Amino acid sequence: MKIYVGNLSYSVTDEDLIDAFSDFGDVTSAKITMDPETGESKGFGFVEMPVVSEGRDAVQVLNESPLCGRLIRVNEARGSGSGAGAGKGARGLTGMSGENTNGGGKGRGAGARNSRGPGGGNNGRSRRPRRGNKQGGQRANKPAGSGSAASAQAPAGAAGKE
């Protein structure tokens, strides 16, 4: 069973996690997630325990308990696989019946949102500005004097013909 451990003090080590979880059973591995650029802890990690019932006991008892001066968050890890796509949220995951749970179809589904939370901010559209638009909404291929007021008037030759 893979277990997520969050809200860790930046001083917590892999060995500290092993010590905390080994009270409940065998610990296969314990790993603090580190920032690759700075080499410092990101404040969370994962513990693997081979016996599910022991892992669930550890989650129940250790969640909201103090470790190195902070109350830690302990939950069963959501992405249970290790490989391409593991830990990537809902993208590409399938439900129990095998259907895609992200809205289906190619790319983003009808109900899918981007990673900016509810509403998404830009409804899944690219954040790159449109090309060819100038400041004020005028199109690049229009002459400078032709705005919406000019196009509402009658065509140039129509007023004098009767």
N, C-alpha and C positions, 0 to 999 in steps of 0.2 A: 504494500500500500504506500502510495506516495503522498506526503503530507507537506502542506505549505506552512511556513512559519514566518510571520511578518511582525513589523514594529520592533525589530531587533535593535539593540544598542550597537553602535558601530564597532564596539570592542569585542563583541561576541565572536567566538571562533567555531570552526567545525567541531572541535573537541567538546566545547560547551554544549552544543546541540546533542552530541552523542551521549554525554553525561546525563542531560535532562531526560532524553527519551529512553535510555537503556533501563531505567527503572521500570518500564512497562513491558520490556521484551527485547529481542534481538534487533539491532539497528544495522541494516545492510549498508547504508551510506548516509552521510550528512554533509551538505554543501551550502555554504554561504555564497550568495550571488555577489560577484565583485564587478566594479566598474572597470572595463578593460583599459580605459585611458589613464585613470588615476590609481588603480589598484586598490581602491578603498571599497569597503562594504556598501552595498546598496540598501541595507537594512532589512533584507529578507533572505530566506533560503528554503531548502527542501530537505526532508528527511525521508528515507525509505525504510519501511519495516516489512518483513516477509509475511507476518501473520496479521491478517486484516483485523481480527478482534482486538489484538494488542494495540494496533495502530489507532483504532477507534477509541479505545480506553484512553490512550495518550492524548488524543485530540480533545476528548471531553474534559479531562482533568487539567491539561496544561493551557487551554484557551483562557485568556485573560489572567494568566498567572505571571508573577514577576520572574524575570530572568535578567541578571546583570543590571538591575535598577529600572527596568521598563516592563510594563504589562504587554506580554506578547500575544499575537493573534495566531491561532492554530486552527487550520481547516484541512479537510481532505483536498488534495490538489485537484483542480478541474481537468486539466489536460493530462490524461493518464498514459499517453504514449510518449515515446522518445523517437523522434524522427522528423522528417519534413512536415511542418505544419503543427507540431506539438507546441502548445503554449501560445497559440496565435489567436485566441479568442474564438468567436463563432465561425470564422471563415473556414469553409471546407469541412466542418464537422457534420456528421450525420446523426440522426435520431435513432431510436431503437428499431424502427421499421426500415431504416436505410435511406430515407429521403433526406435531401439536403435541408438543413434547418435555417439557412440564411435567406430564405425567400425564394429559392429555386432559380432555375434559368441560368443563362450565361452571365458572367460578371456579377454585378450587384442585382439582387432580386428586388421585387416590387416593394417589400417592406424593409429592405436592408438600409442601414444608415452608415455613414462613415464613422471614424473613431472619435469624433468631436462631441459625442454624447447625444442626448435626445434632441431632435430637431436637426442636428448635424451642422448647422450653420450655413452650409451651401448646397444642401440637398444632393450631395454626391457629385456635383459638378466640379470641374477642375478650378483651382484657384488662380490660374493664369489669366490675365486680362485678355479681352478679345483683341484681335489684331485689326488694324484699319480704323479704329475709332479714335477720334480726337477728343480733347477736353470739351465738355459741354454736350456731348452726344452727337455731334455732327459727324457724318460719314466722310471718309477721306476722298471719295470720288465726287462729292457734291461741290459746286462752286460756292464761294464764301457767301454770296448774297441770297442764296435760295434756301430760305427757312420754311417752316410750315405755314406762315402767314402768306408768303408769296405763292405757294402752291394752291391756296384756297381761292385766289383770284381767278377770273376768267382767262382763258388763253389769250395771248397777245393779239392776234388778228380778229378775234370774235366780237369785240365790242363795237368796231366801226362798220360792220356788215349788216345791212338791213334791207 
